[in-house]
């Protein structure tokens, strides 16, 4: 096994750390002229340190376990069949193209709202799920590949597993129930409108369409 970091790991360090070489050399026994010679064990120590600081640190997901087949394209989203080869399961999901989706299974509504209030330039629409909450940013578009998006999700205390999932597959939510007796997928809870942000009518229109698709798919299980 190669003991040095990969090109992708090197690019990741440069993308998030200013003065990368200076920072990295604090974690190695001997100074490096090129961080491509950074050993994986030292890279892991750096990742642990960044994680302790509250930075987003990517974790691997076996992307080969998932296959996505587009069913229908809509404005701002796609209805997709998601197949998990490892579990031999499939379900319909919605992939929102550029609308930030947040997911929590462990935080209370009050804790989520408190976290959101720290971001006065962003508005959110919160939905209750059977296990926790979803939220959507209603005034700004995001790229799921942008490190700043992933860091924002972490700052908002979004579930770690979902953040890593988003990085690999996009802003995905279920469009159908996991089981017949599940009462609902998500239902509207509250809008969080911060003082310094306005609402994007296009995003609200896409979210309304998303709600309609979920309602239609849910009815198929009644």
N, C-alpha and C positions, 0 to 999 in steps of 0.2 A: 504493500500500500504506500502511495506517495505521502511523504511526511510533511510536504509543504502545501500551503493553501492553493485553492483553485483560482482561475482567472475571475470567476464570478464573485468569489469571496473577497478578492482584492478590490474589484470594482465596488463592492458593497461598502468596504471600509472607506474608500475615497469619496463615496457619495454622501456619507453621513458625518465624517470627522474632518474638521478643518485641520490643516497642518498635520496630515495623516502620518507622515514618517516620524515626526517628532513625538506624536502621541504613542505610536506603536512601539517605539524604542524604549519606552518606559516599562514595557512588559517583557522584554527579552534580555537574555544574559549578555549578549554581545550586540553592539549597534549594527543595524542593517543599512546597506546602501540602497537596496531595492527590496520593498516588502513582499515581492514574489517569493522571497526566501524565508518568509515568516512561517514558522512551524504551526501545524494544526493545533497542537496542544496550547500554544501561546495565543492563537486565534480564539480558541474556546474560552481562555481566561479573559480575553478582552470582551467577548460576548457576555460572559457572566457579569463583568463589571458594568457594561452598558445597561444590561437588564436591571441591575440593582439601582442604577441612576434613573430608571423609568423610561429608558429609550426603547423603541420598538426593535426587537431582534428577531429576524426571520428564523422560523423553524420549518424543517422539511415536511412536506406532505407527499405521499405516494400518488402523484397525479395520474399514473397509469391505471389506478383503480377506478377512475371515473371516465365515462364516455358521455358526451353531450350531443343530442340530436335535436336540431331546431324543428319545432312544430309550426310556429307562426311568428312572423315579425310584426311588431306594432311600433308606433312612434315612441321612442325612448326606452323600449324594452323588447325582450323576446320571450316567448313561451317555449320551453325546452323540456325534453325528456332526459332526465339524469339517471344514468345507469351506474350502479356500484358493482363492479365485476367481482370484487372480493366477497361482498355480502350477498351477491346474486339478487339484488333488489333494484327497483326502478320507481321513479315518481316524477310527476310534472313539477317543474320549478319555473320561476320568473327570474330572468337576469335583467336588472335595471342597468342601462348602459353607462350613465354618468351620475346617478343619484346615490349619494352616500347612504348606506344602510348600516344600522347599528343593531347589535343583538346582545341581550343580557339574560342570563338565567339565574343569577345570584343576587343582583342588586334590587333594592326596593325602588318604588317610583320616586320617593323623596330623594334618595341618593342619586338617582339618574338626573333629576331636575337640578339638584345642587351642582353636579358636574357640568351640566349644560350652561348654567348661569355664568360660568367662567369664560365662556366664548360669546362675547357680546355682539360679535359680527355675524353670528350664525343663528338661524331659526330652525326649529325641529317640530316634527309631528310624531307623537308617541302612540303606539298601539300596544294593547295587552295581548300576550300570547298565553297558551295554556301552561307554559313553564316559566315565563318571564315577560320580557318586553322587546319590541322592535321600535326603532325610530328612524326617521328619514329627514335629511336636511332639506329645507324648503326654500332656500334662497341662493344656493350656490351649487354648481356642478363640480364633480370630483373624478379623478382617474384612480382606479383601484391599483394601478401599478406605481403610483407616485408615493415615495417614501413619506412625504408630508401627510398624505391621507392616512397611511397606516399608523403613523405616530399620533395623529389626531384621534383615531379610533382607540388607541391605547390610553391616551390622556383622558378620554371619556369613559375609561374603565370597561370598554367593550370586552366580551369574552375572548380570551387569547386564541382559542381554537378557531373561532369565527374570523378573527383578523387574518390569521394565516391562510384560511380557506379563501377569503376575499382576494388576497394577494395573488393566489394561483388561478382562481376561477371567475372572479368578478363579484359584483353585488347581487348575490343570489338569495332568494327566499322560496319557501315552499308554496306551490299553488294548489296543493291538494292535501287532504288529511293523511296523517300517518296510520290511523286506524279508524274504523267506522264510528266509534263512540266518542271520538275527540270532539268536544263541543264547538270549537272554531279554530281557525288558523291564527287570525289576529283580528282585533276589533279596536276601533278608534278610542283613545283615552283622552288626550289633551294636546293642544298646540302650545309650544313654548316660543313666544315671540319676544326676542330681546330688543332692547331700546335702539340699538345702533344698526339693526338689520331690517331689510324689507323682504317681502315674500315674492318669489318668482311664480307668476301665474302659469307658466309652461310646466314647471315642476309639479304644481298642484294638479294640473290637468292630467299629467302622466300618473300621478298617485291615485287619482280618481279612477282612471282606466285600470290600474293595478287592482284596486279594490273590486271592480266589476268582474275582472277575470277570476279572482279568487272566489268570489261569490258563485260564479257559474260553475267552476270546477268543484266547489264544495257541494253544490246541489246534486251533483252526479253520484254522491255517496249517501244520499238520503233515501 
